[in-house]
Amino acid sequence: MKSQSIDSLYPELKTGDLILFSGQYRMSKLVEKLENSMWSHVGMVYRPNPEGEVYFWESTALTNLQDEVMHDNLTGPKIVKLIDRLKTYGQDVVPYQPPAYAWRSLEHKQPVDEQAFLHYMKKVHGIPNPSEWNMIKEVMEGRIFSIPSKAKDYTCSKLIGETYQELGIASFTMPLNGLMPKDFSSSGRMQMIQCELGEEVLIEMKGAGDRITL
């Protein structure tokens, strides 16, 4: 797997790209074991100004970062600064071990409809992240039994799957609650619509932000 420093990568990031996480949280390790993958979290890049700040769209139980649009600290779907999430993810785990991150570039003939994205973002804001037990239950229902979840919550994978679906980027053969981070990796089986995702590029965080200029 190729790697690239976060500083050199920043100018390339654009709305629709994916960022995959391998974390040290107890739930992260359980997810990675269940899906036989190194990835346990996924989110999407949001960059309204190609020359400006890079944001990260995710669903999470973490409340340490404020939502950059809605200005609150709720769980569930939120937009945070990407560099802040990468620098702080897993810092509350003792002993701390640096997570692994990877970038997948979205290659699309037409720009992502950012107005449609913002409309969707506001629609789902405030819907919580599920508890650990409900997360496992909902994923198993969708993945094994093809049962759509009736729960009003969002795992990270369900959120990004629905975001891609709403934006016409991809479609899925299983209920969205059955999706896991592995499905957004190069070994996943997303059905892309007139676009494709690049292979994972590991993000090197050493000296992160030292040379990022916006």
Phi, psi and omega per residue, in radians:
M1 nan 2.252 3.129
K2 -1.202 2.816 3.087
S3 -2.380 2.756 -3.123
Q4 -2.675 2.484 3.133
S5 -1.217 2.594 -3.140
I6 -1.074 -0.586 -3.125
D7 -1.166 -0.724 3.132
S8 -1.341 -0.409 -3.119
L9 -1.356 -0.546 -3.005
Y10 -0.886 -0.796 -3.120
P11 -1.088 -0.365 -3.085
E12 -1.529 -0.312 -3.028
L13 -1.206 2.445 -3.099
K14 -2.586 2.830 3.136
T15 -0.991 2.288 3.121
G16 1.839 -0.374 3.077
D17 -1.087 2.694 3.109
L18 -1.879 2.574 2.988
I19 -2.171 2.172 3.125
L20 -1.814 2.509 -3.101
F21 -2.113 2.494 2.901
S22 -2.090 1.912 -3.011
G23 -1.881 3.101 -3.131
Q24 -1.914 0.061 3.084
Y25 -1.141 2.664 -3.136
R26 -0.990 -0.762 3.141
M27 -1.187 -0.599 3.114
S28 -1.047 -0.810 -3.111
K29 -1.171 -0.604 3.083
L30 -1.139 -0.776 3.125
V31 -1.056 -0.798 -3.124
E32 -1.087 -0.642 3.119
K33 -1.233 -0.743 -3.119
L34 -1.109 -0.666 -3.080
E35 -1.705 -0.016 -3.124
N36 0.946 0.953 -3.098
S37 -2.591 2.754 3.102
M38 -1.447 -0.113 -3.023
W39 -1.795 2.322 -3.115
S40 -2.246 0.023 3.099
H41 -2.649 2.548 3.127
V42 -2.492 2.539 3.064
G43 -2.631 3.044 -3.058
M44 -2.094 2.463 3.061
V45 -1.262 2.405 2.999
Y46 -2.235 2.060 -3.105
R47 -2.379 1.543 -3.077
P48 -1.115 -0.536 3.078
N49 -1.981 1.996 -3.089
P50 -0.986 -0.363 3.132
E51 -1.807 0.018 -2.994
G52 -1.893 -2.738 -3.067
E53 -1.057 2.556 3.093
V54 -1.827 2.169 -3.137
Y55 -1.908 2.911 -3.069
F56 -2.286 2.178 -3.128
W57 -1.782 2.095 -3.044
E58 -2.641 2.885 2.906
S59 -2.034 2.221 -3.018
T60 -2.654 2.733 3.026
A61 -1.510 -0.147 -3.126
L62 -1.266 2.436 -3.127
T63 -2.177 0.236 -3.075
N64 -1.295 -0.374 3.141
L65 -1.958 2.437 3.129
Q66 -1.393 2.490 3.028
D67 -1.117 2.223 -3.029
E68 -1.339 -0.246 3.125
V69 -1.806 -0.828 -3.059
M70 -1.619 -0.212 3.048
H71 0.996 0.863 3.030
D72 -2.451 3.134 -3.095
N73 -2.176 0.685 3.132
L74 -1.263 2.763 2.973
T75 -1.385 3.007 3.117
G76 1.604 -2.722 -3.083
P77 -1.068 2.306 3.126
K78 -2.765 2.812 3.061
I79 -2.020 2.115 3.103
V80 -2.217 2.928 3.048
K81 -1.226 2.280 -3.089
L82 -1.020 -0.799 -3.078
I83 -1.102 -0.590 3.112
D84 -1.173 -0.723 3.129
R85 -1.159 -0.740 -3.120
L86 -1.141 -0.639 -3.096
K87 -1.336 -0.454 -3.032
T88 -1.868 -0.194 -3.046
Y89 -1.085 2.135 3.093
G90 1.432 0.098 -3.116
Q91 -1.193 -0.304 3.125
D92 -1.564 0.052 3.098
V93 -1.560 2.291 -3.138
V94 -2.066 2.225 -0.095
P95 -1.309 2.546 -3.101
Y96 -1.257 2.318 2.999
Q97 -2.250 2.251 -3.100
P98 -1.012 2.286 3.087
P99 -1.208 2.921 2.988
A100 -1.858 2.473 3.131
Y101 -2.273 2.632 3.067
A102 -2.465 2.602 3.141
W103 -1.948 2.395 2.967
R104 -2.149 2.091 -3.094
S105 -1.419 2.305 3.062
L106 -1.521 2.082 3.090
E107 -1.779 1.948 -2.986
H108 -2.377 2.364 -3.136
K109 -1.192 -0.594 3.131
Q110 -1.951 2.477 3.096
P111 -1.046 2.607 3.070
V112 -1.092 2.409 3.125
D113 -1.280 1.650 -3.035
E114 -1.272 -0.448 3.054
Q115 -1.186 -0.697 3.074
A116 -1.127 -0.656 3.114
F117 -1.126 -0.812 -3.128
L118 -1.097 -0.660 3.077
H119 -1.086 -0.784 3.126
Y120 -1.135 -0.751 -3.128
M121 -0.996 -0.792 -3.126
K122 -1.205 -0.531 -3.138
K123 -1.189 -0.652 -3.051
V124 -1.717 -0.129 -3.134
H125 -1.053 2.393 3.130
G126 1.630 -0.201 3.055
I127 -1.378 2.203 -2.947
P128 -1.296 2.863 2.930
N129 -1.371 2.430 -3.113
P130 -1.242 2.786 3.000
S131 -1.144 2.862 -3.108
E132 -1.000 -0.811 -3.111
W133 -1.129 -0.787 3.128
N134 -1.119 -0.601 3.102
M135 -1.054 -0.851 3.137
I136 -1.080 -0.796 -3.126
K137 -1.039 -0.843 -3.091
E138 -1.159 -0.694 3.126
V139 -1.149 -0.754 3.133
M140 -1.129 -0.685 3.102
E141 -1.031 -0.787 -3.110
G142 -1.317 -0.700 -3.012
R143 -1.376 -0.687 -3.059
I144 -1.664 -0.723 -3.030
F145 -1.895 0.014 -3.140
S146 0.964 0.687 3.132
I147 -1.778 2.041 3.076
P148 -1.142 2.369 -3.127
S149 -1.306 2.462 3.055
K150 -1.656 -0.045 -3.100
A151 -1.230 2.472 3.116
K152 -1.651 1.335 3.100
D153 -2.728 3.007 -3.097
Y154 -2.367 2.096 2.840
T155 -1.346 2.916 3.127
C156 -1.071 -0.719 -3.079
S157 -1.234 -0.709 3.098
K158 -1.064 -0.730 -3.134
L159 -1.105 -0.842 -3.100
I160 -1.224 -0.614 3.054
G161 -1.070 -0.810 3.139
E162 -1.184 -0.638 3.087
T163 -1.064 -0.856 3.114
Y164 -1.065 -0.678 3.138
Q165 -1.162 -0.792 3.133
E166 -1.077 -0.597 -3.111
L167 -1.546 0.015 3.115
G168 1.247 0.459 -3.121
I169 -1.564 -0.626 -3.062
A170 -2.644 2.822 3.005
S171 -2.280 2.850 -3.029
F172 -2.357 2.537 -3.119
T173 -1.559 -0.283 3.116
M174 -1.906 2.793 3.039
P175 -0.974 2.549 -3.052
L176 -1.064 -0.503 3.119
N177 -1.228 -0.197 3.088
G178 -1.509 -0.134 -3.097
L179 -1.261 2.577 3.064
M180 -2.302 2.825 -3.103
P181 -0.915 -0.602 3.128
K182 -0.970 -0.564 -3.101
D183 -1.142 -0.298 3.131
F184 -1.753 0.070 3.074
S185 -1.583 3.093 -3.129
S186 -1.184 -0.256 3.082
S187 -1.650 0.072 3.094
G188 -1.373 3.092 -3.081
R189 -2.250 0.779 3.062
M190 -1.192 2.518 3.043
Q191 -1.696 1.725 -3.101
M192 -1.326 2.572 -3.092
I193 -1.990 1.840 3.122
Q194 0.924 0.638 3.084
C195 -2.855 3.022 3.099
E196 -2.632 2.812 3.119
L197 -1.916 2.438 3.083
G198 -1.275 2.927 3.071
E199 -1.156 2.781 3.104
E200 -1.089 2.422 2.999
V201 -2.118 2.043 3.129
L202 -1.128 2.392 -3.120
I203 -1.678 2.068 3.099
E204 -1.509 2.138 -3.042
M205 -1.718 -0.052 -3.118
K206 -1.018 2.167 -3.119
G207 1.232 0.407 -3.047
A208 -0.936 2.276 3.054
G209 1.536 -0.165 -3.073
D210 -1.091 -0.558 -3.054
R211 -2.139 0.212 3.116
I212 -1.326 2.125 3.093
T213 -2.196 2.326 -3.100
L214 -2.062 nan nan
